Amino acid sequence: NDKIGISSHTGAFLNYAYRIRFKRNNRTLAIGIGAGVDIYRANLDKISTLTTGDHAFENQVFKSTRPNFSSGIYYYAKRFFIGFSTPAIFHYGYDVYSASPDSSITPPVNYFFITGYTFKLNNDIKIRPSILRKSYPGQNSQIDFNLSLIVYDALHMAFSFRDNESLV
């Protein structure tokens, strides 16, 4: 549940993954799909305006419930992984001024691509560099560069750098 100001966005989804295990080198290919609904609500009547009794906002509650789907593929082995996913196949437009929800469907919201490799430094310590690329049609992509330090296969410490943006 995501609530920002006068609007809230909730989703309920079911996901399924089918795994194909390869005995040679202990590798796995996972293919996943998901289906569910997105529920959007905007309470325009909660907006404070300078004009008392502004009819554009009075008793205006916009609600929309829409189906959505997701898909992904993920290949992993003992030290290597690579994957691609689309967490929301449909992206709907919202027109809060219309009497009925906008039914236009635009291209998918985003695509995720991830890959990485685990290097064994000794029996107790490993490092895992990885890259996550997030693509948004019509916008600039984001790339996260990650580096994890793994100690005794129990303690994970990591930092991330997002291209031209932040260090975590």
Backbone hydrogen bonds in HBPLUS format (Angstrom, degrees):
<---DONOR---> <-ACCEPTOR-->    atom                        ^
c    i                          cat <-CA-CA->   ^        H-A-AA   ^      H-
h    n   atom  resd res      DA  || num        DHA   H-A  angle D-A-AA Bond
n    s   type  num  typ     dist DA aas  dist angle  dist       angle   num
A0002-ASP N   A0009-HIS O   2.79 MM   7  5.05 167.1  1.80 150.4 155.0     1
A0009-HIS N   A0002-ASP O   2.73 MM   7  5.05 150.6  1.82 146.6 156.6     2
A0004-ILE N   A0007-SER O   2.95 MM   3  5.48 150.8  2.03 148.2 157.6     3
A0007-SER N   A0004-ILE O   3.00 MM   3  5.48 161.2  2.03 139.2 137.6     4
A0043-ASN N   A0006-ILE O   2.98 MM  37  5.36 168.7  2.00 148.0 147.5     5
A0008-SER N   A0041-ARG O   2.81 MM  33  5.35 151.2  1.89 154.3 162.6     6
A0041-ARG N   A0008-SER O   2.99 MM  33  5.35 153.0  2.06 157.0 158.8     7
A0010-THR N   A0039-ILE O   2.86 MM  29  5.08 164.6  1.88 150.6 155.9     8
A0039-ILE N   A0010-THR O   2.65 MM  29  5.08 168.5  1.66 168.3 168.6     9
A0012-ALA N   A0037-VAL O   3.03 MM  25  5.56 155.6  2.09 154.2 161.8    10
A0037-VAL N   A0012-ALA O   2.94 MM  25  5.56 150.5  2.03 150.1 156.1    11
A0014-LEU N   A0035-ALA O   2.86 MM  21  5.57 164.8  1.88 158.5 159.9    12
A0035-ALA N   A0014-LEU O   2.96 MM  21  5.57 153.8  2.03 154.4 162.3    13
A0016-TYR N   A0033-ILE O   2.86 MM  17  5.53 160.2  1.90 166.1 170.1    14
A0033-ILE N   A0016-TYR O   2.89 MM  17  5.53 155.6  1.95 158.1 166.1    15
A0018-TYR N   A0031-ILE O   2.84 MM  13  5.32 165.1  1.87 153.2 154.3    16
A0031-ILE N   A0018-TYR O   2.93 MM  13  5.32 161.7  1.96 149.2 154.5    17
A0020-ILE N   A0029-LEU O   2.77 MM   9  5.12 162.0  1.80 149.7 156.1    18
A0029-LEU N   A0020-ILE O   2.90 MM   9  5.12 160.5  1.94 144.8 151.3    19
A0022-PHE N   A0027-ARG O   2.80 MM   5  5.12 177.1  1.80 152.7 153.4    20
A0027-ARG N   A0022-PHE O   3.16 MM   5  5.12 144.0  2.30 145.4 150.9    21
A0026-ASN N   A0023-LYS O   3.28 MM   3  5.08 172.9  2.29 111.6 111.1    22
A0028-THR N   A0076-TYR O   2.83 MM  48  5.44 154.6  1.89 160.7 168.9    23
A0076-TYR N   A0028-THR O   2.89 MM  48  5.44 162.9  1.92 157.0 162.8    24
A0030-ALA N   A0074-TYR O   2.71 MM  44  5.08 174.0  1.71 158.3 160.5    25
A0074-TYR N   A0030-ALA O   2.81 MM  44  5.08 157.6  1.86 152.4 157.3    26
A0032-GLY N   A0072-GLY O   2.87 MM  40  5.13 170.6  1.88 144.8 148.1    27
A0072-GLY N   A0032-GLY O   2.99 MM  40  5.13 144.8  2.12 143.2 139.2    28
A0034-GLY N   A0070-SER O   2.93 MM  36  4.77 140.8  2.08 137.8 131.0    29
A0070-SER N   A0034-GLY O   2.99 MM  36  4.77 152.0  2.07 124.0 125.6    30
A0036-GLY N   A0068-ASN O   3.01 MM  32  5.53 147.9  2.11 160.1 158.3    31
A0068-ASN N   A0036-GLY O   2.90 MM  32  5.53 149.2  2.00 143.3 142.6    32
A0038-ASP N   A0066-ARG O   2.78 MM  28  5.31 160.7  1.82 158.7 164.4    33
A0066-ARG N   A0038-ASP O   2.90 MM  28  5.31 162.8  1.93 152.9 158.2    34
A0040-TYR N   A0064-SER O   2.79 MM  24  5.12 166.7  1.81 157.5 162.1    35
A0064-SER N   A0040-TYR O   2.86 MM  24  5.12 144.4  1.99 156.5 155.3    36
A0042-ALA N   A0062-PHE O   2.82 MM  20  5.05 156.2  1.88 146.0 153.0    37
A0062-PHE N   A0042-ALA O   2.83 MM  20  5.05 160.9  1.87 154.9 154.5    38
A0046-LYS N   A0043-ASN O   3.09 MM   3  5.73 166.0  2.11 118.4 122.4    39
A0044-LEU N   A0060-GLN O   2.87 MM  16  5.21 118.4  2.25 144.9 162.0    40
A0047-ILE N   A0044-LEU O   3.14 MM   3  5.66 168.7  2.15 117.5 120.4    41
A0045-ASP N   A0060-GLN O   3.27 MM  15  5.34 135.2  2.48 144.6 142.1    42
A0057-PHE N   A0054-ASP O   3.14 MM   3  5.92 159.6  2.19 120.1 125.3    43
A0058-GLU N   A0054-ASP O   3.18 MM   4  6.26 138.0  2.36 143.8 155.3    44
A0089-ILE N   A0069-PHE O   2.75 MM  20  5.43 166.1  1.77 161.6 162.7    45
A0071-SER N   A0086-THR O   3.12 MM  15  5.47 154.3  2.18 136.8 144.8    46
A0086-THR N   A0071-SER O   2.86 MM  15  5.47 163.2  1.89 161.9 164.0    47
A0073-ILE N   A0084-PHE O   2.85 MM  11  5.48 155.4  1.91 160.3 168.4    48
A0084-PHE N   A0073-ILE O   2.90 MM  11  5.48 156.3  1.95 157.9 165.3    49
A0075-TYR N   A0082-ILE O   2.82 MM   7  5.40 171.6  1.83 171.9 173.0    50
A0082-ILE N   A0075-TYR O   2.90 MM   7  5.40 150.5  1.98 156.2 163.6    51
A0077-ALA N   A0080-PHE O   2.80 MM   3  5.23 158.2  1.85 163.5 164.4    52
A0118-THR N   A0079-ARG O   2.69 MM  39  4.76 145.2  1.81 137.7 148.7    53
A0081-PHE N   A0116-GLY O   3.10 MM  35  5.49 154.4  2.17 149.6 147.5    54
A0116-GLY N   A0081-PHE O   2.99 MM  35  5.49 147.9  2.10 152.1 150.4    55
A0083-GLY N   A0114-ILE O   2.76 MM  31  5.17 149.8  1.85 152.6 153.4    56
A0114-ILE N   A0083-GLY O   2.95 MM  31  5.17 161.3  1.98 139.3 143.4    57
A0085-SER N   A0112-PHE O   2.90 MM  27  5.19 152.9  1.97 144.8 149.8    58
A0112-PHE N   A0085-SER O   2.85 MM  27  5.19 165.0  1.87 154.1 157.4    59
A0106-THR N   A0091-HIS O   2.87 MM  15  5.40 178.7  1.87 165.7 165.9    60
A0093-GLY N   A0104-SER O   3.24 MM  11  5.75 154.3  2.31 149.0 153.0    61
A0098-SER N   A0095-ASP O   3.21 MM   3  5.64 163.7  2.24 112.9 117.9    62
A0111-TYR N   A0135-SER O   2.89 MM  24  5.10 145.7  2.01 141.4 151.2    63
A0135-SER N   A0111-TYR O   2.87 MM  24  5.10 167.0  1.89 152.5 156.9    64
A0113-PHE N   A0133-ARG O   2.91 MM  20  5.12 149.0  2.01 146.4 154.9    65
A0133-ARG N   A0113-PHE O   2.77 MM  20  5.12 167.2  1.79 156.4 161.0    66
A0115-THR N   A0131-ILE O   3.08 MM  16  5.57 149.3  2.18 151.3 159.4    67
A0131-ILE N   A0115-THR O   2.86 MM  16  5.57 157.8  1.91 162.9 169.9    68
A0117-TYR N   A0129-PRO O   3.20 MM  12  6.09 154.3  2.26 166.6 174.4    69
A0119-PHE N   A0127-ILE O   2.76 MM   8  5.30 168.5  1.77 169.4 169.6    70
A0127-ILE N   A0119-PHE O   2.92 MM   8  5.30 156.0  1.98 149.4 156.9    71
A0121-LEU N   A0125-ILE O   2.92 MM   4  5.58 144.4  2.05 142.5 153.2    72
A0122-ASN N   A0125-ILE O   3.29 MM   3  5.48 156.4  2.35 147.9 148.0    73
A0152-TYR N   A0124-ASP O   2.71 MM  28  4.72 163.7  1.73 149.9 154.2    74
A0126-LYS N   A0150-ILE O   2.90 MM  24  5.02 155.5  1.96 145.9 152.6    75
A0150-ILE N   A0126-LYS O   2.80 MM  24  5.02 176.7  1.80 152.4 153.0    76
A0128-ARG N   A0148-SER O   2.84 MM  20  4.95 155.1  1.90 140.3 145.9    77
A0148-SER N   A0128-ARG O   3.03 MM  20  4.95 156.2  2.09 119.4 127.0    78
A0130-SER N   A0146-ASN O   2.95 MM  16  5.12 154.7  2.01 137.7 138.9    79
A0146-ASN N   A0130-SER O   2.87 MM  16  5.12 174.5  1.88 157.5 155.9    80
A0132-LEU N   A0144-ASP O   2.96 MM  12  5.04 158.6  2.01 143.7 150.2    81
A0144-ASP N   A0132-LEU O   2.75 MM  12  5.04 165.7  1.77 153.2 158.3    82
A0134-LYS N   A0142-GLN O   2.80 MM   8  5.14 164.6  1.82 153.6 159.0    83
A0142-GLN N   A0134-LYS O   2.86 MM   8  5.14 161.1  1.90 149.0 155.3    84
A0139-GLN N   A0136-TYR O   2.90 MM   3  5.35 154.0  1.96 146.4 145.0    85
A0163-ASP N   A0143-ILE O   2.94 MM  20  5.63 165.6  1.96 166.2 169.4    86
A0145-PHE N   A0161-PHE O   2.79 MM  16  5.14 167.9  1.81 152.0 154.7    87
A0161-PHE N   A0145-PHE O   2.82 MM  16  5.14 151.3  1.90 145.3 155.0    88
A0147-LEU N   A0159-PHE O   3.03 MM  12  5.67 152.1  2.11 162.7 170.1    89
A0159-PHE N   A0147-LEU O   3.09 MM  12  5.67 149.0  2.19 145.6 154.3    90
A0149-LEU N   A0157-MET O   2.63 MM   8  5.14 163.5  1.66 161.7 167.9    91
A0157-MET N   A0149-LEU O   2.90 MM   8  5.14 161.6  1.93 149.3 155.6    92
A0151-VAL N   A0155-LEU O   2.84 MM   4  5.10 164.4  1.86 151.2 156.5    93
A0154-ALA N   A0151-VAL O   3.05 MM   3  6.09 173.2  2.05 130.9 133.1    94
A0155-LEU N   A0151-VAL O   3.04 MM   4  5.10 178.4  2.04 155.2 154.8    95
A0168-VAL N   A0160-SER O   2.73 MM   8  5.05 165.4  1.75 150.0 154.9    96
A0162-ARG N   A0166-SER O   2.85 MM   4  5.27 162.6  1.88 152.8 158.8    97
A0165-GLU N   A0162-ARG O   2.84 MM   3  5.35 152.7  1.91 151.0 143.6    98
